[in-house]
């Protein structure tokens, strides 16, 4: 049973919309009872996954937060462009051109899954957020 969802969609090249969505996401986390550290971690994951879309699959992007039971999942779906790697590196240099964003997102999420969209165009990434929300807090939102 979905307790709460929120969604955003925009073209990844629209920096103003991306910034607005990221701020709205953080505000939404706060409204469902996430603490300051959880909000910062969630916003970081949001930003790093969106940055991968901008870099590897520019175009429309759909993002939504879905809280089901004890799990809150951040979904990021792009519609194509060139495929981007599902590989999360074990380590990356602070100066590395590739790999840091997914490594950072992985460090703050419980886990991240990557799936190719059914039509083989685009990717659906799901980040399981480490939010310790009480059911009563989720129902308030």
Helices and strands as residue ranges (DSSP letters): E 2-11, H 15-31, H 36-56, E 60-68, E 71-78, H 100-108, E 109-116, E 123-129, H 135-140
